[in-house]
Amino acid sequence: MKRVDDFRLRFGKKELVPIVLGGMGVDISTAALALECVRLGGIGHISDAMVPSVSDKRFGTKFISQKTKFFKFNLGNDDKSAVRFDLGQLDEATRLHIGRTMEAKRGDGMIFVNCMEKLTMNGARETLKVRLNSALDAGIDGITLSAGLHLGSFGMMAENPRFRDAKLGIIVSSLRALQLFLRKNARLERLPDYVVVEGPLAGGHLGFGLEDWKFYDLRTIVNEIRDHLKAEHLDIPLIPAGGIFTGSDAVSFLEEGSAAVQVATRFTVARECGLPAKVKQEYFLASEDDIEVNGTSPTGYPMRMLKNSPSIGSGVRPNCEAYGYLLDGSGGCAYIDAYNREVLAHPHAKKIKVMDKTCLCTHMRAYDCWTCGQNTYRLKDTTYRLPDGTYAELSAEHIFRDYQFSVDQKVALPEQP
Ligand SMILES: Cc1cc2nc3c(=O)[nH]c(=O)nc-3n(C[C@H](O)[C@H](O)[C@H](O)COP(=O)(O)O)c2cc1C
């Protein structure tokens, strides 16, 4: 019976354990978590979502308070078009977050950064260009393009001296999206080094419709893409993601030709994960009925989360002067519209509720939007309970090794002290 460790992900001469920790913004996949996966020979993703906030937390910079002060004049204004990102500061924050992570790297694995196109930051092109190029300049091993079609992203990096040496990949949820990406980038004569195929059971935003995600199946999509690439004589490593919970699940994909697997949910209850301890307990406690896919993200993509996420229904005032990561370029965001509608409908209310959209910047930053994979309800079976009834967090090493060595659909429990 095969184990994940019987396979290797190959990038040229480099061989890696074929386990990729998926990016989890905003600082849920922390540098500490990603670095553990790298030390053990795999790939660890950090994320550049809300990177100025992450830099403030990690390094004591003051990007958020400076931005808030600068745009204070606009706080009472519904029109957020004036709230722009300072590109120099964005570059500085990205270089700090990525540079310091790369300096701390030990072992044979690689650090990648997850870069979501849907963070349009009131100036989609110029901000994305800075994020991508600053990441390359700071020495990142690889960039995974996510949450969007990224038709122009390779072009934005084409002049960078590291464009052909860093590993560049994209997350897709359909063959069609991949074909579009390949067609649009053909002139650059630079294929992606890997493609993550994300199915409907993943955490975070989904590349499917709010109602139709249930009708899709990861294995079917992966096989369709694999067969298409083979027919086109394109040798691009495929990395399935979404719902791969055990080493045996992973092996079943590796045996069918995938190069590695991308996993995240199991790591949300690792000690090194950025979620607060209390939130990790919510993940452990969840039953299958407590998990839903809803439309509250202002990005327009469906998102999976725990039904008791404090973000759902919260009517906080839009925090665009401090954050503004989802502003569309003309100062708009679906949450601002939903919030203003409720304020108008309840002019005398002290507190309002907004059910259909959420201020994702505010709530992701505060770890109040409890996004999770469909298998979150199984996390309780991966550990033991402490005398006070809470579930014991695991080490990232334990989870990584369990994926690497387990067989027979088994999940190894951590040793009790
Ligand atoms: C808490 C959480 C946050 C996530 N955030 C992001 C993100 O910011 N960007 C992204 O591309 N994917 C995100 N994902 C998706 C993962 O990177 C990964 O592809 C997927 O969840 C793998 O499936 P699994 O969780 O069933 O193992 C997130 C997943 C989780 C569980």
The ligand as an SDF file (V2000), in Angstrom:
LIG
                    3D

 31 33  0  0  0  0  0  0  0  0999 V2000
   -9.3680   29.0020    6.6320 C   0  0  0  0  0  0  0  0  0  0  0  0
   -9.0820   28.9550    5.1720 C   0  0  0  0  0  0  0  0  0  0  0  0
   -8.7200   30.1160    4.5040 C   0  0  0  0  0  0  0  0  0  0  0  0
   -8.4280   30.0830    3.1450 C   0  0  0  0  0  0  0  0  0  0  0  0
   -8.0300   31.2240    2.5080 N   0  0  0  0  0  0  0  0  0  0  0  0
   -7.6470   31.1910    1.2130 C   0  0  0  0  0  0  0  0  0  0  0  0
   -7.0940   32.3330    0.5750 C   0  0  0  0  0  0  0  0  0  0  0  0
   -6.9320   33.3910    1.1990 O   0  0  0  0  0  0  0  0  0  0  0  0
   -6.7650   32.2410   -0.7410 N   0  0  0  0  0  0  0  0  0  0  0  0
   -6.9130   31.0700   -1.4430 C   0  0  0  0  0  0  0  0  0  0  0  0
   -6.5910   31.0310   -2.6390 O   0  0  0  0  0  0  0  0  0  0  0  0
   -7.3980   29.9660   -0.8500 N   0  0  0  0  0  0  0  0  0  0  0  0
   -7.7570   29.9890    0.4400 C   0  0  0  0  0  0  0  0  0  0  0  0
   -8.1880   28.8460    1.0600 N   0  0  0  0  0  0  0  0  0  0  0  0
   -8.1990   27.5740    0.2730 C   0  0  0  0  0  0  0  0  0  0  0  0
   -6.9650   26.7240    0.5920 C   0  0  0  0  0  0  0  0  0  0  0  0
   -5.7720   27.3680    0.2440 O   0  0  0  0  0  0  0  0  0  0  0  0
   -6.9880   25.3340   -0.0490 C   0  0  0  0  0  0  0  0  0  0  0  0
   -6.8310   25.3710   -1.4450 O   0  0  0  0  0  0  0  0  0  0  0  0
   -8.2170   24.4790    0.2430 C   0  0  0  0  0  0  0  0  0  0  0  0
   -8.8880   24.8630    1.4000 O   0  0  0  0  0  0  0  0  0  0  0  0
   -7.7880   23.0180    0.3530 C   0  0  0  0  0  0  0  0  0  0  0  0
   -8.8370   22.1910    0.7550 O   0  0  0  0  0  0  0  0  0  0  0  0
   -8.9550   21.6390    2.2430 P   0  0  0  0  0  0  0  0  0  0  0  0
   -9.1410   22.8140    3.1120 O   0  0  0  0  0  0  0  0  0  0  0  0
  -10.1630   20.7580    2.1970 O   0  0  0  0  0  0  0  0  0  0  0  0
   -7.7050   20.8750    2.5980 O   0  0  0  0  0  0  0  0  0  0  0  0
   -8.5210   28.8550    2.4290 C   0  0  0  0  0  0  0  0  0  0  0  0
   -8.8830   27.6940    3.1140 C   0  0  0  0  0  0  0  0  0  0  0  0
   -9.1670   27.7270    4.4610 C   0  0  0  0  0  0  0  0  0  0  0  0
   -9.5390   26.4520    5.1660 C   0  0  0  0  0  0  0  0  0  0  0  0
  1  2  1  0
  2  3  1  0
  2 30  2  0
  3  4  2  0
  4  5  1  0
  4 28  1  0
  5  6  2  0
  6  7  1  0
  6 13  1  0
  7  8  2  0
  7  9  1  0
  9 10  1  0
 10 11  2  0
 10 12  1  0
 12 13  2  0
 13 14  1  0
 14 15  1  0
 14 28  1  0
 15 16  1  0
 16 17  1  0
 16 18  1  0
 18 19  1  0
 18 20  1  0
 20 21  1  0
 20 22  1  0
 22 23  1  0
 23 24  1  0
 24 25  2  0
 24 26  1  0
 24 27  1  0
 28 29  2  0
 29 30  1  0
 30 31  1  0
M  END
$$$$
